[in-house]
Amino acid sequence: MRVLFMGYQVWGHSVLKALLASRHDVPLIITHPSSTHEYDNVWDGSVAKLASDHHVPYLVRTRVNDDDCKAIISDIKPDILVSSNWRTWISPVICGLAKHGAINVHDGLLPRYGGFAPLNWALVNGEKEVGVTVHAMIEELDLGPILLQERIQVEPADNVADLFHKTIPLFPRMILQALHLIERDQARWIEQDPRKATFFHKRSTEDSRIDWQHPANQIVNLIRAQADPYPNAFGYYRGQPVKILKASVSARRYGGTAGRIFCREGNGVVVVSGPHASTGEEFGTSLEWIRTADGCDVAAYDYFRRMGGYLTSYPESREA
């Protein structure tokens, strides 16, 4: 088929690489401009460079709904539009320029986790499975009928980087499978229930800030969701930023004021946590590895040598 490809970053790169190696014809590629957003350069993979290396014409656009793009797309007469990590709304008019419409591949189990950073948000929320969905593109973002969906179990030790490496190989394989089904008129579409849909915004620095009044399991999930190479979950100690690289829920319950650096437990240092910390019925957050303001990775028990003091969400200093 004649495929108009629209994509960005490593997710787009992986799909485009597979399309260029397939029997399908890719006459035009559209990608986004480079970005300085902290989440846009986590993984390598330039769609523009891949297009250039293969001598395929490409456009760099933030949006594609203008008359200029409409004319260019009309001229190439695509059979289908394929999207992978395209970040802005595509109008039904543009999708309708392709004979078979448009499909998108998304790293979330739609109708849940539409929008941005689905793997990060899924881990924040303690989900037991994640996955990848290929769906038709309609006017409502990420709500088109589903053609293919694959699920992956989240293991207890998985962080967001682990889930990335588990899901990214599914992108090219599922798109090629989808094209095979559509080309042979074997596609069976399943309508999404919009009442079950959730749509998430982009993550930013504020979303990585640790609130020690949250339950320990939620704090640990946040830390897993912000593992390297993503911007790490963080707090402050004596006014200096501290990134938390690895943590677990304490074995015992600890009481007092949330954020208090309490004691060593096994290989970690326990921080009192939870909305009801003062009752002594909450588990603590056991910090195992941290990254200091100067970028050094340190075992928590080597950094917090004296117990007492507080980890805070903002850079005020509180002493014992």
Summary of the structure (lengths in Angstrom):
residues: 320
radius of gyration: 22.8
end to end distance: 68.0
largest distance: 70.4
contacts: 1061
relative contact order: 0.11
helix: 27%
strand: 29%
